[in-house]
Amino acid sequence: MDSFIKTTTRKHGIQFYNYNEFINVEKMDDDGYGTTQKANCGLKVALKSLNVGHEEPLSGIYKR
């Protein structure tokens, strides 16, 4: 795993999962930022795959 990802997830208490740990993965939506899927890994989650090189700021895809 990239050192930036390791540092960031550790610093912010974010749990890292490998994609193959998710079950029942179903596509929900495609938008300008990427693809959204729903899945399960012991709890229901949403997965967002970002399009590489997207010019819009990432702040448009999350809420604080």
N, CA, C and O atoms as CSV, one atom per row, in Angstrom:
chain,resi,resn,atom,element,x,y,z
A,1,MET,N,N,0.857,-1.177,0.000
A,1,MET,CA,C,0.000,0.000,0.000
A,1,MET,C,C,0.898,1.234,0.000
A,1,MET,O,O,1.920,1.275,0.686
A,2,ASP,N,N,0.512,2.211,-0.759
A,2,ASP,CA,C,1.235,3.471,-0.862
A,2,ASP,C,C,1.423,4.107,0.519
A,2,ASP,O,O,0.514,4.060,1.348
A,3,SER,N,N,2.589,4.698,0.770
A,3,SER,CA,C,2.874,5.289,2.083
A,3,SER,C,C,1.914,6.427,2.432
A,3,SER,O,O,1.582,6.610,3.603
A,4,PHE,N,N,1.458,7.201,1.428
A,4,PHE,CA,C,0.481,8.261,1.689
A,4,PHE,C,C,-0.811,7.670,2.246
A,4,PHE,O,O,-1.374,8.199,3.204
A,5,ILE,N,N,-1.278,6.584,1.653
A,5,ILE,CA,C,-2.512,5.944,2.118
A,5,ILE,C,C,-2.315,5.400,3.526
A,5,ILE,O,O,-3.181,5.580,4.382
A,6,LYS,N,N,-1.194,4.740,3.780
A,6,LYS,CA,C,-0.910,4.213,5.119
A,6,LYS,C,C,-0.919,5.330,6.158
A,6,LYS,O,O,-1.558,5.206,7.203
A,7,THR,N,N,-0.217,6.411,5.874
A,7,THR,CA,C,-0.123,7.531,6.811
A,7,THR,C,C,-1.484,8.175,7.046
A,7,THR,O,O,-1.859,8.434,8.189
A,8,THR,N,N,-2.216,8.432,5.984
A,8,THR,CA,C,-3.510,9.110,6.087
A,8,THR,C,C,-4.536,8.261,6.824
A,8,THR,O,O,-5.244,8.768,7.693
A,9,THR,N,N,-4.627,6.980,6.492
A,9,THR,CA,C,-5.608,6.126,7.168
A,9,THR,C,C,-5.277,5.982,8.646
A,9,THR,O,O,-6.178,5.997,9.485
A,10,ARG,N,N,-4.016,5.845,8.969
A,10,ARG,CA,C,-3.608,5.724,10.373
A,10,ARG,C,C,-3.903,7.022,11.126
A,10,ARG,O,O,-4.437,6.991,12.234
A,11,LYS,N,N,-3.557,8.153,10.529
A,11,LYS,CA,C,-3.733,9.465,11.166
A,11,LYS,C,C,-5.200,9.762,11.462
A,11,LYS,O,O,-5.517,10.346,12.499
A,12,HIS,N,N,-6.097,9.366,10.561
A,12,HIS,CA,C,-7.509,9.702,10.701
A,12,HIS,C,C,-8.370,8.533,11.183
A,12,HIS,O,O,-9.596,8.640,11.204
A,13,GLY,N,N,-7.746,7.427,11.567
A,13,GLY,CA,C,-8.495,6.288,12.097
A,13,GLY,C,C,-9.400,5.624,11.076
A,13,GLY,O,O,-10.475,5.132,11.421
A,14,ILE,N,N,-8.974,5.607,9.825
A,14,ILE,CA,C,-9.771,5.011,8.750
A,14,ILE,C,C,-9.352,3.558,8.569
A,14,ILE,O,O,-8.164,3.265,8.440
A,15,GLN,N,N,-10.313,2.657,8.560
A,15,GLN,CA,C,-10.043,1.233,8.344
A,15,GLN,C,C,-9.843,0.968,6.860
A,15,GLN,O,O,-10.653,1.406,6.043
A,16,PHE,N,N,-8.779,0.260,6.496
A,16,PHE,CA,C,-8.502,-0.089,5.106
A,16,PHE,C,C,-8.997,-1.498,4.832
A,16,PHE,O,O,-8.757,-2.405,5.629
A,17,TYR,N,N,-9.691,-1.693,3.704
A,17,TYR,CA,C,-10.161,-3.005,3.272
A,17,TYR,C,C,-9.683,-3.256,1.852
A,17,TYR,O,O,-9.670,-2.339,1.030
A,18,ASN,N,N,-9.294,-4.477,1.558
A,18,ASN,CA,C,-9.030,-4.876,0.182
A,18,ASN,C,C,-10.368,-5.097,-0.504
A,18,ASN,O,O,-11.330,-5.535,0.127
A,19,TYR,N,N,-10.431,-4.797,-1.790
A,19,TYR,CA,C,-11.691,-4.914,-2.525
A,19,TYR,C,C,-12.272,-6.318,-2.435
A,19,TYR,O,O,-13.492,-6.471,-2.381
A,20,ASN,N,N,-11.426,-7.349,-2.419
A,20,ASN,CA,C,-11.927,-8.727,-2.385
A,20,ASN,C,C,-12.542,-9.113,-1.043
A,20,ASN,O,O,-13.083,-10.212,-0.921
A,21,GLU,N,N,-12.478,-8.248,-0.038
A,21,GLU,CA,C,-13.127,-8.498,1.249
A,21,GLU,C,C,-14.617,-8.148,1.214
A,21,GLU,O,O,-15.354,-8.524,2.126
A,22,PHE,N,N,-15.070,-7.440,0.183
A,22,PHE,CA,C,-16.467,-7.041,0.076
A,22,PHE,C,C,-17.269,-8.123,-0.633
A,22,PHE,O,O,-16.782,-8.767,-1.562
A,23,ILE,N,N,-18.510,-8.313,-0.179
A,23,ILE,CA,C,-19.415,-9.268,-0.818
A,23,ILE,C,C,-20.675,-8.533,-1.260
A,23,ILE,O,O,-20.943,-7.412,-0.828
A,24,ASN,N,N,-21.441,-9.185,-2.129
A,24,ASN,CA,C,-22.699,-8.616,-2.634
A,24,ASN,C,C,-22.497,-7.218,-3.229
A,24,ASN,O,O,-23.285,-6.309,-2.969
A,25,VAL,N,N,-21.456,-7.057,-4.015
A,25,VAL,CA,C,-21.147,-5.761,-4.633
A,25,VAL,C,C,-22.106,-5.528,-5.801
A,25,VAL,O,O,-22.183,-6.343,-6.720
A,26,GLU,N,N,-22.837,-4.408,-5.756
A,26,GLU,CA,C,-23.797,-4.062,-6.808
A,26,GLU,C,C,-23.596,-2.609,-7.231
A,26,GLU,O,O,-23.477,-1.720,-6.389
A,27,LYS,N,N,-23.559,-2.380,-8.528
A,27,LYS,CA,C,-23.419,-1.027,-9.062
A,27,LYS,C,C,-24.686,-0.230,-8.774
A,27,LYS,O,O,-25.798,-0.709,-8.997
A,28,MET,N,N,-24.506,0.994,-8.274
A,28,MET,CA,C,-25.631,1.875,-7.979
A,28,MET,C,C,-25.726,3.021,-8.979
A,28,MET,O,O,-26.817,3.354,-9.442
A,29,ASP,N,N,-24.561,3.638,-9.319
A,29,ASP,CA,C,-24.607,4.857,-10.125
A,29,ASP,C,C,-23.254,5.125,-10.775
A,29,ASP,O,O,-22.209,4.739,-10.252
A,30,ASP,N,N,-23.294,5.786,-11.914
A,30,ASP,CA,C,-22.112,6.360,-12.566
A,30,ASP,C,C,-22.356,7.855,-12.651
A,30,ASP,O,O,-23.429,8.291,-13.067
A,31,ASP,N,N,-21.361,8.645,-12.258
A,31,ASP,CA,C,-21.492,10.092,-12.391
A,31,ASP,C,C,-20.174,10.653,-12.906
A,31,ASP,O,O,-19.293,9.887,-13.296
A,32,GLY,N,N,-20.025,11.938,-12.913
A,32,GLY,CA,C,-18.822,12.557,-13.444
A,32,GLY,C,C,-17.557,12.250,-12.664
A,32,GLY,O,O,-16.454,12.379,-13.194
A,33,TYR,N,N,-17.704,11.844,-11.412
A,33,TYR,CA,C,-16.547,11.561,-10.573
A,33,TYR,C,C,-16.098,10.111,-10.666
A,33,TYR,O,O,-14.913,9.825,-10.495
A,34,GLY,N,N,-17.027,9.183,-10.935
A,34,GLY,CA,C,-16.693,7.765,-10.973
A,34,GLY,C,C,-17.921,6.902,-10.783
A,34,GLY,O,O,-19.037,7.313,-11.104
A,35,THR,N,N,-17.712,5.697,-10.258
A,35,THR,CA,C,-18.780,4.720,-10.071
A,35,THR,C,C,-19.042,4.513,-8.588
A,35,THR,O,O,-18.103,4.439,-7.795
A,36,THR,N,N,-20.316,4.420,-8.208
A,36,THR,CA,C,-20.708,4.122,-6.840
A,36,THR,C,C,-21.324,2.738,-6.808
A,36,THR,O,O,-22.169,2.399,-7.637
A,37,GLN,N,N,-20.889,1.934,-5.833
A,37,GLN,CA,C,-21.415,0.590,-5.646
A,37,GLN,C,C,-21.823,0.419,-4.198
A,37,GLN,O,O,-21.287,1.088,-3.314
A,38,LYS,N,N,-22.775,-0.476,-3.947
A,38,LYS,CA,C,-23.078,-0.848,-2.572
A,38,LYS,C,C,-22.508,-2.241,-2.355
A,38,LYS,O,O,-22.425,-3.041,-3.287
A,39,ALA,N,N,-22.114,-2.526,-1.106
A,39,ALA,CA,C,-21.479,-3.799,-0.801
A,39,ALA,C,C,-21.635,-4.098,0.684
A,39,ALA,O,O,-22.229,-3.322,1.433
A,40,ASN,N,N,-21.094,-5.234,1.092
A,40,ASN,CA,C,-21.154,-5.654,2.480
A,40,ASN,C,C,-19.790,-6.189,2.892
A,40,ASN,O,O,-19.138,-6.904,2.131
A,41,CYS,N,N,-19.368,-5.839,4.092
A,41,CYS,CA,C,-18.129,-6.381,4.680
A,41,CYS,C,C,-18.341,-6.531,6.188
A,41,CYS,O,O,-17.480,-6.169,6.990
A,42,GLY,N,N,-19.501,-7.068,6.555
A,42,GLY,CA,C,-19.899,-7.130,7.953
A,42,GLY,C,C,-20.871,-6.011,8.288
A,42,GLY,O,O,-21.595,-6.101,9.280
A,43,LEU,N,N,-20.901,-4.974,7.489
A,43,LEU,CA,C,-21.875,-3.899,7.558
A,43,LEU,C,C,-22.078,-3.383,6.139
A,43,LEU,O,O,-21.235,-3.604,5.269
A,44,LYS,N,N,-23.183,-2.705,5.907
A,44,LYS,CA,C,-23.471,-2.178,4.575
A,44,LYS,C,C,-22.631,-0.934,4.337
A,44,LYS,O,O,-22.555,-0.048,5.188
A,45,VAL,N,N,-22.000,-0.879,3.166
A,45,VAL,CA,C,-21.133,0.250,2.827
A,45,VAL,C,C,-21.388,0.694,1.394
A,45,VAL,O,O,-21.981,-0.037,0.601
A,46,ALA,N,N,-20.935,1.894,1.074
A,46,ALA,CA,C,-20.920,2.386,-0.306
A,46,ALA,C,C,-19.462,2.506,-0.723
A,46,ALA,O,O,-18.626,2.996,0.037
A,47,LEU,N,N,-19.164,2.053,-1.935
A,47,LEU,CA,C,-17.812,2.132,-2.486
A,47,LEU,C,C,-17.815,3.144,-3.620
A,47,LEU,O,O,-18.705,3.122,-4.470
A,48,LYS,N,N,-16.846,4.014,-3.639
A,48,LYS,CA,C,-16.739,5.019,-4.698
A,48,LYS,C,C,-15.415,4.819,-5.413
A,48,LYS,O,O,-14.355,4.930,-4.798
A,49,SER,N,N,-15.463,4.526,-6.703
A,49,SER,CA,C,-14.271,4.418,-7.546
A,49,SER,C,C,-14.150,5.721,-8.311
A,49,SER,O,O,-15.031,6.063,-9.100
A,50,LEU,N,N,-13.070,6.449,-8.088
A,50,LEU,CA,C,-12.896,7.756,-8.710
A,50,LEU,C,C,-12.247,7.629,-10.077
A,50,LEU,O,O,-11.345,6.815,-10.273
A,51,ASN,N,N,-12.710,8.437,-11.020
A,51,ASN,CA,C,-12.086,8.503,-12.335
A,51,ASN,C,C,-10.734,9.195,-12.203
A,51,ASN,O,O,-10.644,10.277,-11.622
A,52,VAL,N,N,-9.698,8.588,-12.731
A,52,VAL,CA,C,-8.356,9.162,-12.680
A,52,VAL,C,C,-8.307,10.400,-13.569
A,52,VAL,O,O,-8.795,10.384,-14.700
A,53,GLY,N,N,-7.715,11.467,-13.050
A,53,GLY,CA,C,-7.541,12.674,-13.831
A,53,GLY,C,C,-8.757,13.577,-13.893
A,53,GLY,O,O,-8.794,14.509,-14.696
A,54,HIS,N,N,-9.756,13.317,-13.056
A,54,HIS,CA,C,-10.941,14.172,-13.040
A,54,HIS,C,C,-10.531,15.570,-12.610
A,54,HIS,O,O,-9.808,15.721,-11.626
A,55,GLU,N,N,-10.971,16.579,-13.315
A,55,GLU,CA,C,-10.517,17.948,-13.067
A,55,GLU,C,C,-11.287,18.668,-11.965
A,55,GLU,O,O,-10.804,19.675,-11.447
A,56,GLU,N,N,-12.458,18.187,-11.594
A,56,GLU,CA,C,-13.244,18.833,-10.542
A,56,GLU,C,C,-12.624,18.520,-9.182
A,56,GLU,O,O,-12.035,17.452,-9.010
A,57,PRO,N,N,-12.744,19.420,-8.223
A,57,PRO,CA,C,-12.204,19.148,-6.887
A,57,PRO,C,C,-12.970,18.014,-6.208
A,57,PRO,O,O,-14.184,17.886,-6.370
A,58,LEU,N,N,-12.248,17.199,-5.451
A,58,LEU,CA,C,-12.869,16.072,-4.763
A,58,LEU,C,C,-13.854,16.513,-3.694
A,58,LEU,O,O,-14.682,15.711,-3.263
A,59,SER,N,N,-13.791,17.754,-3.256
A,59,SER,CA,C,-14.712,18.230,-2.226
A,59,SER,C,C,-16.162,18.125,-2.674
A,59,SER,O,O,-17.066,18.173,-1.841
A,60,GLY,N,N,-16.399,17.983,-3.963
A,60,GLY,CA,C,-17.757,17.858,-4.461
A,60,GLY,C,C,-18.385,16.499,-4.249
A,60,GLY,O,O,-19.572,16.329,-4.527
A,61,ILE,N,N,-17.622,15.511,-3.761
A,61,ILE,CA,C,-18.183,14.166,-3.618
A,61,ILE,C,C,-18.394,13.742,-2.176
A,61,ILE,O,O,-18.880,12.637,-1.935
A,62,TYR,N,N,-18.050,14.574,-1.218
A,62,TYR,CA,C,-18.253,14.177,0.171
A,62,TYR,C,C,-18.825,15.331,0.975
A,62,TYR,O,O,-18.732,16.498,0.596
A,63,LYS,N,N,-19.424,14.954,2.107
A,63,LYS,CA,C,-19.972,15.941,3.033
A,63,LYS,C,C,-19.234,15.812,4.347
A,63,LYS,O,O,-18.821,14.717,4.730
A,64,ARG,N,N,-19.068,16.921,5.036
A,64,ARG,CA,C,-18.432,16.889,6.362
A,64,ARG,C,C,-19.475,16.859,7.433
A,64,ARG,O,O,-19.143,16.831,8.618
